Amino acid sequence: MLEQEIKFLPGVGPKRAAILTQELKITTVAELLYYFPYKYVDRTKFYKIREINETLPFIQVKGVITNMEVVGEGRAQRLVANFYDGDNVMELVWFRGIKFVKGTLKKKFPYVIFGKPTEFNGKWKLVHPELEEVVEEAEKKVGYIQPFYNTSEKMKSNFLASKAIQKFQHSAIQLCKGKITETLPLWLIDQLKLMPLETALVNIHFPFDPPTLRRAEYRLKFEELFYIQLKLLHLKHERQNKFKGQIFKKVGTFFNTFFHNHLPFELTGAQKRVIREIRKDTLNGKQMNRLLQGDVGSGKTMVALMISLIAMDNGFQACMMAPTEILAVQHYQSVLKLIGDLPVNVRLLTGSTKKSERLTIHKQLLDGSLNLLIGTHALLEDIVEFKNLGIVVIDEQHRFGVMQRARMWRKSFLPPHVLVMTATPIPRTLAMTVYGDLDVSVIDELPPGRKPIRTFHYYDNHRAELYQFIKKEIALGRQIYIVFPLIKESEKLDFKNLEEGYEQLRIAFPLPQYNISMVHGKLKAAAKDQEMQRFKNKETQILVATTVIEVGVDIPNASVMVIESTERFGLSQLHQLRGRVGRGADQSYCILMSSVKLSHESRQRINTMVATNDGFEIAEADMRLRGPGDLEGTQQSGLAFDLRISNLAKDGQILQYARDLAEMILATDPLLLDPKNHILTRQLLALRKNLLNWGAIS
């Protein structure tokens, strides 16, 4: 019954089925039952007209229609009915379907009306209200918790609004009553005192009461998150048993010489801890797959270099891949500066690398004389082959496509160890779900000598104070970033734009005392590099830019980051931009400029930025504000998993509990061969179709 095509469900038919498939991807009865409401309205409460006020999102009133008339002409025509609750009168208004509605309404007949109240000329009215006739035997059923389903404009224009979905759900439940089999083992249901699946599905669509609805939601959320975690952990177990890894037996000359003679500062406790974790991974004979999270400037590149040196000590090659040329060049220059006179052959490979240099790189990779290759997507080309690749480091890995990352696996006879790094802090619940089968390390300390960046919020009408502050910093020999959200003025968006801002700054900071560079995405690469170099060489004091400087710009002398039209940016982007300063020993500042008129959400974002520098706090706040949203550049519903009812921003406790239980089950029955776990095996096989193995492609 569950696999029956939706078109055969009573009330649906081929035409409506086609729309449901096109708009909601619902093709079967099961897919319909698992299309859950996005909210509920308690219709057990009835109001009197005198109790209505503007704070009520919906009202429900019992009464009768005393009279009705069609008023207006043409497109302004509407049907207006007076509705009397025994004490007061309000208006019901219809702009569409006037003839049909008028033909069905009965005067002096008891109705229950439901809708959003609006006030006009001192009178309350409901526009296009829902009406239900009240008959004696049905009166007890009038009050209930009403589900609301997301629908598209196309669906609404074809009379497939939320109410229609609700009717289809009723038909589906009647059809499948007594035929819905359990999807969790009975021992687990008993242990956790979970509601049976069929009862949960009935109550998620037609709740008996609020406590029963909460139990139904918990059952369905737990199951969804439990199977995602069980699948990810099962894949991790499979990978660890299937893929052997290179063993880095010793810490030798390369590492020790660097550690004792070239380390520019003492490692933080967090860096030491992460190196120990990675070292342990490279000794157990299993292929490492580790995610390294660390805020901007926390020292991830140092960790990557030191692990690469251990690989070299054991006769292996290493490579480091970055998403942009500017970031790859920065890594290359940083590594050369750090290793100094160490006899390590490091080369750079990007789209700009000359043919003669490429030939040398390819030759040295094959004969093993090239120790560390740093580059961009150019590393993925089939012609790039290694003699003995031991470790792959992928920086800002979320900017690479899934299949691109997978190609790095084929660069070695045994899959190389993989360290994926991100400076974009990932909320704990998101990391557990998207990267649930990877081991996770976190660098949660800044290098010694760094001062926390001080963040302030100014409105546009305080620009004179901002300019005075900038002049003081420049007088101290510091440099300034000023970032704009747009290049040219937009007719639709009233935000500060780069070209207009640049002209204003030239007036406020005149030559020859002040020099200004301008960088944006539409500049040619050579011009962009030239402007960046001028700023780096301190030939210009102010760099006016768009978000092209979000990643990969490291100028310790820059002490102030001014972000114009802050309300235009997301929290994660604001945090990345702020991380461009605070790279040296001087006190650094981030100034958030905005208009006086701010939405509630914009104000929350700005307040969060002012309150904390902690990237993980910011990531959690961002997810609470926006939801999990777009993961890995692909919509959450279509990539690694499909969340139908859970919310990672709200259901963190359920997720942790589900993961703990999944780990406990796999610890005692890693292959799920115990007869009591057969249901788990069956469900995992069904999930395998649409859940990618993140561990094997990161």
N, C-alpha and C positions, 0 to 999 in steps of 0.2 A: 504493500500500500504506500509506503513512504517513497518508493522509487517511481510511483505512478506519475505520468506527465501532468503538469499543472492544468493543461487545457481540459482534462477530463473531470476536474473538480467541479461540483455543482456551482453554477453562477459565474464560472470563469469563461470557458469557451476559447476557440482558437484566436480570435482577435485580441481579447484581453490578455491571453497567455503570451502572445507575441510582444505586447507592450511590457508585461512583467519581466520577460526575458531580456528585452532590450534595455530597459531602464534599471532593473534591480538584479539582473542575472539569475532570476528565479525560474527554474525549468521543471522542478519536481515538487511533490508535496513536502518532502523532507526539507528542501531549501526554503519553502514558505514557512514551515514551522520554526525554522532557525533564523527567520527574519524577525528580530525582536523590536519591541517598541523603544523609542528613544526617550519617552517621558510618560508620566501618568498624571491624570487629574482626578482628585477625589470628588466623586459626584454623589457622595453620601450626604453632603451638606446642602441644605436649601436655605436661600436668603429671602427676606422680604425686600420689596423695592426700596423701602425707607432705609435699609441697611447698606445699600450699595455706595461704594466710594471709589475714587480713582486708583487706589492701590490694589484693587482686586483684579487679578489677571483674567479670571473667569467667574461667572455666576450661574446659579441654577435656581429657577423660580417656578413655583406652581401657580396656575391661574387659568383664566379664560380669555378668549378674544372677544371683545365687545363689538368692534366694528372694524372695517378695512376699506381702503379705497386706493385707486391708482391715481397718482398725481404726476404732473409734469408731462412733457411731450418729447418725442424723439429719444435721443440718447440720455436725456435727463429724466426719463420716465422711471417711476419706482412704485412699488407697492408698499403702503404703510398700514400697519394694523395696530390698534390699541390693545394692550394686554393688561388685565386687571387682576391683582393678587388678593382682592378682598378689602384692601385698604387704599392702595395707590395704583396709578396707571403709568406704564412706560410704552415706548414705541418699538415695534419690530419693523425692520426695513429690508426689502429685497430689491436689488437692481437687475438681477438676472432671473430667467425662468419665471417671469411674473405671471404669465397666463397659467402655467402648470401649478404654481404655488397657490394662486387664488382659487383654482378649481379644487384643491385638496383641503384647504383650511375650513374648519367648521366653527361657527360662532357659538358662544355659550358652552363650548365643549371643553372639559378639563385637559390641559396640556402641561407638560414640563418643558420649559425652554432653557437653553444652555448656550452661552457664548461670552464674548468679551464686551463689557459695557463701555460705552462712550457717552459723554455729556455734550449736548448742543442746545443752546438757548435755554439753559436751566432744566432741560429734560433728559432723562436717561433713555438710551436706546440700544438695541442689539441689531447689528447688521448681519444678515444671512444667518440667523440663529438656527441651532439644531432644535427640532421639536419632536416630542414623543407623546402620543396619546396616553392618557391615564385611564386604564380600565381596572375594575375592582380587584380581579384575581392577579393582575400584573403589577398592582401598585407597590407591593413589597419589593419588586425587582427594579424599581426605578432608580434608587440610589445605588451606585457602584463605582469602582475605580476604573476610569476609562483610559485605555492605552492610546497613545498617539504614535503613528508610524511615519517615518520620513517618506515623502513622495516627491516626484518631479513635476514640473509645470506640464509636461506632456501627459503625465498620468492624470493630473487634475482636470485637464481639458477633455479627457476621455472618461470622466466620472469615476476615476480610480483614486480618490482621496483616501485619507486615513480610515474613514468609516468603512469604505469598501474592502480594504485590506483586513479590517477587523472581521467582517462577514466571512471572507475567505478562510480566515484562521478558524472560525467557528466550524465551517464545513470540514476543514482538514482534521480538526480534533475529533469530530463526530465519526469521520471515516476511519481514523486510526485508533479509536478507543479500544484498549485491550490488546493492541498489536505492536506497541512500541517496546522493543527489547532494551534491556539495560546495556549501558556502555561503560560502566565501571564495575569492578568485581564486587560481589555481594559482601565479602569480608571488609572491604574498604568503606562501603556504604554504611555497614553496621558500626564499624569503628568510629567513623566521623559523624554518625547520626544524620546522614544526608537524606534529603527528600528523594523518593524514587523519581526516575527520569520523566515518566509520563505525567506524574503529578506536577512536577516542576514546569513542564511545557504547557500544561493546561493553565497553571496559575501565573505564568509569565505573560500570557495573553489575556486571561480572564481571572484576575486576582480575586480570591475569596475575601480577603481583608489585608490591610497593610503588613501585619506580621507574617502572613503566609506568602505575600509577595517577596518580602525580604529573604525568606528561606528558599524560595524558588530561584531568586537571583543568585544567592550564595552557591547553591548546587551547580548552576550552569556556569558561573564564573570560575568556581574551583575546577570543574572538569576541563574547561577550556585552557586554563593556565597550567593545570597539572599535566595535560597531554603535551603541551608545548615544551615544558621542562623535561618530561620523561623522554621525549623524542630527542631533544638537544643533548641530554646527558647520555642517552643510548648511543647516539652518533659519536660522541666524544670517546666513549668506551670502545666502540668499533674501530675508530681511527687509531687509538692508542695501541690496539692489538694488531691492527692490519699494517700500519706504516712504521717501519723501522727508521731510526734516526741516526745521523752521524754522532759519534761519541767524541766529545772534546775532553780528552783524558787529562791534559796538563795545562797549567798556567805557566807560560814560558817567557822567553826574552822580550818579545814584542810588548806584552802586557806589563811585565815588571819594569822594563826600562821606561815605558810611558808613565806608569804609576809613580815611580820614584823621581823621575827627572823632568817630566813634561806637564804634569798635572798643574793647571794654573791656580787651582784653589782646592781646598779640602772638599771631598764629596760630602753631600748631606746624608743624614741617616737613611732617608728614603731612597736615595740613589744606591747606597750600599745594600739595602734590603732587596731592591729590585735585581741588582747584579747577582746576589746570592740565589734568588728565585730562578733566574735564567740559567745560572751555572748548574743548578740542580737538574733542570730540564735537559741540559745538553750532556748529562752524564748517565742518564737512565736507559739509553739505547732506543728511546722512542722519539718520534718526530715532534718537535716543540711547535706549539701554536699559541702564542701569547699576545694579548692585547696590553699595550702600555699606555696608560692615561696619565697625562701630566699637563698642568696649566702652562700657558705661554711663559717661556723663560725658566722652566723648572729643571732643565738639564737632561732632557730625553736624548738629545743628540750625543751628549757625552757618554751616556749608558750604551747607546748603539755602537759608538766607536770602540768602547772598551770590550764589548762582547765580540765585535769583529776582530779585534786584536787577539783574543783568545782563539777564535777560529783559525787565524793565521798561524798561531803557535802550534796548532795541530795539523798544519799542512793544508788547510782549506782556504778557499776564496770567499769573499763577502761582497754583497752589493747593497746599495741603498737607493731606493726609488722615491722620488718626490713628484707631486702632481704638476708643478709648474717649473719652467726654466729658471725663473728668478730664485725659487726656493732651492732647486738643485745646485745652482751656482753658489748660493749662500752656504749650503752644507759643504760643498767642495772646498770653498775658501776657508771655512771654519776648521775643517779637518786638517788641511795643509798647515794652517797656523798652529794647531794643537800638536801635531806629530813632529814638527820641526825637522831635525836631522835624522829621525828614525828611518831605517832603510825599508820603508813601505812604499810600494808603487801604487799610487792613487791616480785614477783618471776620471775625466768627466765626459759623459756621453749624452748629448741632447739633440734636438732637431737641428740646431745650428752648427753642430760639430762638422768640420771639413772632412771630405772624403779621405784624404791622406791620413788624418788622425784616426778616422774610423778603422781603416785597414790595420793600423798599428795596434789599436785596441783589440780588434778581433783576433789578431795573431797572438798578442800577449795573453789574452784570456785562454786561448787553446793550449799554449805552452806552459801556462801556470805562473808566468812571471808577473802578471797583473794581480795584485793582492786585493784591492778594493775598488770597485767600479760604482761611481755615483752618477745618477742620471734621471731622466724623465721616462715617459712612455717608450722612448727609444730602446730601453732595455728589454722590452717585450718582443722586439722583432726576432723572427726565427733565426736570422743570421748571427745573433748574439748568443754564442755558446761558450760555456765554461769548461775548464778541465776538471775542476773539483769544487763545485759550489757548496759551501757549508751552511751559510746563513743569508737570509733575505730580510732586509729591514724596509718596511713600507711606511713612509711618513704621510700624515694626513690621509690615511688610507680610505676614508669615506669618499674621497674625490676620484677614486679609481673604480671602474666598473667591475662587477663580479667576475666576469670571464677574463678580463685583463689580468686580474690578480691570479687567477687559476693558472695562467700560462707560465708564471714563474716556477710552478711545481715541476714543469717539464724541462727545466734547465739543468737537472742533475739526475744521475742514475738512482740514487736514493733521494726522496724529497728533502729539500733543505729545511733547516729550522726556519720558522717564520716569526718575525717580531713585527706586529703592526702597531703603529703609534698614532695617537691623536692628541691634539692640543685643545680639542673641543670636548670639554667634560661631558660625560654621558650619565644621565641619571641612573641610579643603581638599578631600578626596576627595568629600565630600557636595556642596560648592559646585560642583565640576566636573561633577557628575552632575545635580543638581537644577537648577542655574542655569548649565549648561554653555554655553548660547548667549547669556548675558549677559556684558557686560564687568564686571569686579569691581574695586572700589577698597576699600582698607583704611586706616582711621585707626588706627595702632598706637602712638600717643603720647597721653599725658594732657596737658591744658593746664598751663602753668607754675604753680608754687605749690601744686599738689596733692601731698599726701603719700600714699604707698602705704598702703592699709588693712592694719592688723595683725590677723591672724586667730588665735584660740586655741580649743582644744577643752577643755571642762570636762564632767565627769560630774555627774549630778544631786546626788550627795552632797557637792559643793563649792558648793552654792547660796549659803551664807553669804558665801563669798569674792566671789561674783558681786555680791551685794547691796551689799557694802562698796565694790566698784569702781564700781558705778552711782552710789552716793551721792557718791563723790569727784568723778565727772564732773559730776553735777548741781550740786555746790558750785562748780564752775568755770564754771557758767552754760551747760553743754551739755544736750542733750536726748537721749532714749533711745527706740529702737524695740524692742518685744518681740513677736515673731511666733510664732503658734501654728498647727499644722496643722489643727485641728478647732474647730468652734464649741461643740458639746456633746459630753459624754463618749460614746464609742462602746463598745458591749458587746464588739465584736470586736477593737478596736484599743486597746491600752494606751498611748496617747500623751497628753501633756499637752494639755488642752483649754482653750479661751479663757476660758470663764466661770469655771472653777475657778482658772485662773491669775490672772485678774483679782482674784478674792477674796483669794488669797494675797498678791498685790502690795499690796492695800489695807492688809493687816495689816503687811507689811514696810515700807511707805512711807506712814505715816499722814498724814492732813490735820492742820493746814493747811500743813505744811511742803512736802508733795508733792501734786501734782495729776495725775490719770491720765485719759486719754481712751481710749475703746474704739471700734474700727471693724471691721466685718465685712460680708460680702456680703449679709447678710439685713437690714441696716439700710436704711431708706428713704433715698433720695438726699439729701434735705434734712438729715436727721439726720447722715448720713455727712459731708456738706460742713461742717456746723456743727462737728463734732468735729475734722475736719482743720484747719479754720480756727483753732480754739482752740489746737491744737498749733503751727500756723504762727505765730500771734501770741505764742507763748511763755506762754500762759495755763496750759498743762499741760506737765509735764516728761517724762512717759512716755506713749507711744502704744502701747497693746496692740492688736494687729491680727491678722487672718488675711492671706493672700497678696494681698488687694485692694491692698496697697501695693507689690506687686512692680514695677509699671510706673507712671510718671506722678506720683511724689511727689518734689518737689525742695525739701528744707529744709536749707540749708547748715549750720545750727546743730546739727543732729542728728549726734552723733559716735559713737554706739554702736548696733550692730544685734545684738540677742540673738535667736537662733533656737532655739526650744524643740523638743525631739524631732527633732533634725536628721536622724536616720535615716529620718524619714518623707518627706524631700524628695529630689528628684533634683538632680544636680550643676548643671544649667543653672538651675534655680529658685533654688538656694542662691546662685549667682553673681549672679543678678538682684537678689535680696534684699540681698546685701552691697553692691551698687552704689547702694543708697539712702543710704548714708553716704559720707563722703569727698568731699562736694560743696563743702566750704569749705576754708579754709587750716589748720584745726586737725587734729591727729592723730586719726584715726578708728580704731574697733575693730569687729571682728565676733566675737561669742562664740557658738560652736557648743555647745549643751547636748545631752547624750544620756544614755540609760541606760547602765549598766555593761555590760550584755549587748548586744553588737553582732554582726551577721552579718559575714562576711568582706567582702562587697561594701559594706556601710555603712561599715566601717572604712576601706576604700579611698577611698570618696567623701570622708570627713572628712579623711583624710590629704592628699588632693589639694587640698582647699580651704585647708588650713593651709599647704601647701607653696608655692602660687602664686596670684598675682592675675591672671595672664594668661588672659583669656577663651578664647583659641584653644587653649592647653594644656588648659584645663578641658573644652572642647568635644571635643577629641580623646580625652581620658580618658573622658568620658561615652560616646562612641561605642564605645570599646573595652569598656566595662563592659556597655552595654545593647544594642549593635548599632545599625544605622541606624534601626531601629524605625519609628515613625510619622512620615512626612514630610509636611509641608504639611497636616497634619490629615486625611490620607487614607492608608490602609495602603500601604506601599511597593510591594506586589505589584500594585496596581490603578490607579496614577495615571500618573506620567510614564514609568515603565519597569517592567519586571518582572525582578527579579534572581532567577534560578533557582539559580545556583551560586556567584556572586561574593559577596564580603563586603567592603563598603566599609571596614570597620574593619581588615581584614587585607590587602586586595589593592590598596593604594594605588599600589605600584610598577607593577603590571600596568596599572592605570587610567591612570597618567601616560604610560606607554609607548604604550598604545592611543590616547590623545589626540594624542600627538606624531605618530604615524603617520597618523592621520586628518587632522591639519592639513597634513602633508606631501603627502598624496594630493590634497586639495582645492586646495592651492596650485598644483599643476601641471595639475589637471583639475577645475576648480570645478563644472562641470555634469555630471561623470562620463560624458562622451560617448566616451571612449576605449574601444574594444572590449574591452580587457583588464579594464576595470572594470564590464562589464555585470552581472556577478553582484552587485556592490555596489548598483547601481541597483535590481535586482530585490528585494534584501533590504530596502532602504530603503522601497520601496513597501509591502512587507508590514508593516514597522514603523509606517508612517504611521497605520495604523488605531488603534493604541493608545498613541501617543506625542504628547502635547500640545505645541503650540508655545509654550513658556514665554515666549519673547521677545515674542510678540504679545499676551500677556495680563498681563504683569507691570505 
